[in-house]
Each structure stands twice: as C-alpha cells, then as structure tokens.
Amino acid sequence: EDLKLAGATRTVKFALGAVYVALARTAEGVTLLEEVRTARSDHLPTRLQLAVAYTRLGRTEDATRERAEVVRLQKEADARSFEGARDRLDDVLGRVKSP
C-alpha cells in the first residue's frame, strides 16, 4: 500500500507542479517537479516540465541539462517501442529470434 500511496503522491505532485508552471507560479512548480524527478528520474513528462520551468526562470544550464535528458529518454522510449514492434512482427510472420 505504501508503494501505491507513493505513486499517487508523485502523480499529484507532478500534476500540481505542471499546473503551477502553466499558471506562471513557476518556482512553486519547480519545487514539486524536482521532488518527482528525485523519485523518478526517468519520468519524461517531469523532465520536460522542468526544462520549461528552468527556461522561464532563466536557469539556462539547468534547462539545457533537462532538455538533454528529455532527448535521451525519448530516444530510449523510441528504441523500446521499435524493439517491441519488431518482436510482434516476428511473431506474426513466424520468424524465430536469433540468440
């Protein structure tokens, strides 16, 4: 149950942080989003929101770091998606996977 609560809390913090950024309450949003990033460094939407927020706050180096992480995470997600699609195609075509 603690894991479920922790996940729900992160979800709420992310959503509220994103809303604060959208409402130009950027510093408040950053605080929440940084907490989420600490718990889930691979959460692409959080990294994207932080890149936007840091840009608005003039934190250029932080924004650049977050944008680089967004690109890296997106490439990883694309690679996983492609791999999964290839595996499904192999299954449909009856191909045997090589070791």
C-alpha positions as CSV (number, residue, x, y, z in Angstrom):
1,E,0.0,0.0,0.0
2,D,2.9,2.4,0.7
3,L,4.0,2.0,-2.9
4,K,0.5,2.8,-4.2
5,L,0.4,5.9,-2.0
6,A,3.9,6.9,-3.1
7,G,2.9,6.6,-6.7
8,A,-0.3,8.5,-6.2
9,T,1.6,11.2,-4.3
10,R,4.1,11.5,-7.1
11,T,1.2,11.8,-9.6
12,V,-0.4,14.5,-7.7
13,K,2.9,16.4,-7.2
14,F,3.6,16.2,-11.0
15,A,0.1,17.4,-11.9
16,L,0.2,20.2,-9.4
17,G,3.7,21.2,-10.4
18,A,2.7,21.3,-14.1
19,V,-0.3,23.4,-13.3
20,Y,1.8,25.9,-11.3
21,V,4.2,26.2,-14.3
22,A,1.2,26.8,-16.6
23,L,-0.1,29.5,-14.2
24,A,3.3,31.2,-14.1
25,R,3.8,30.1,-10.5
26,T,7.0,28.6,-11.8
27,A,9.1,28.5,-8.6
28,E,6.3,26.6,-6.8
29,G,6.0,24.2,-9.7
30,V,9.8,23.6,-9.8
31,T,9.8,22.6,-6.2
32,L,7.2,19.9,-6.8
33,L,8.6,18.7,-10.1
34,E,12.1,18.4,-8.6
35,E,10.6,16.1,-5.9
36,V,9.1,13.9,-8.6
37,R,12.4,13.9,-10.6
38,T,14.2,12.7,-7.4
39,A,11.8,9.8,-7.1
40,R,11.5,9.0,-10.8
41,S,14.4,10.4,-12.8
42,D,13.2,8.5,-15.9
43,H,9.8,10.3,-16.0
44,L,9.9,12.1,-19.3
45,P,7.0,14.5,-18.7
46,T,8.6,15.7,-15.5
47,R,11.9,16.3,-17.2
48,L,10.1,18.2,-20.0
49,Q,8.2,20.4,-17.5
50,L,11.4,21.2,-15.6
51,A,13.1,22.2,-18.9
52,V,10.2,24.7,-19.5
53,A,10.2,25.9,-15.9
54,Y,14.0,26.4,-15.8
55,T,13.9,28.3,-19.1
56,R,11.3,30.6,-17.7
57,L,13.3,31.2,-14.5
58,G,16.4,32.0,-16.6
59,R,18.2,28.9,-15.3
60,T,19.9,28.2,-18.6
61,E,22.3,25.4,-17.5
62,D,19.5,23.5,-15.7
63,A,17.2,23.9,-18.7
64,T,19.9,22.6,-21.1
65,R,20.5,19.6,-18.8
66,E,16.8,18.8,-18.7
67,R,16.4,19.2,-22.4
68,A,19.3,16.8,-22.9
69,E,17.6,14.3,-20.6
70,V,14.3,14.7,-22.5
71,V,16.1,13.8,-25.7
72,R,17.9,10.8,-24.2
73,L,14.7,9.5,-22.5
74,Q,12.7,9.9,-25.7
75,K,15.3,8.0,-27.7
76,E,15.2,5.2,-25.2
77,A,11.4,5.1,-25.4
78,D,11.5,5.1,-29.2
79,A,14.1,2.2,-29.2
80,R,11.9,0.2,-26.8
81,S,8.8,0.8,-28.9
82,F,10.6,-0.2,-32.1
83,E,12.0,-3.3,-30.5
84,G,8.5,-4.3,-29.3
85,A,7.1,-3.7,-32.8
86,R,9.8,-5.8,-34.4
87,D,9.1,-8.6,-31.9
88,R,5.4,-8.5,-32.7
89,L,6.1,-8.5,-36.4
90,D,8.4,-11.5,-36.0
91,D,5.6,-13.3,-34.1
92,V,3.1,-12.5,-36.8
93,L,5.4,-13.7,-39.5
94,G,6.5,-16.8,-37.6
95,R,10.2,-15.8,-37.5
96,V,12.5,-17.3,-35.0
97,K,14.5,-14.9,-32.9
98,S,18.3,-15.3,-33.1
99,P,20.1,-15.5,-29.7
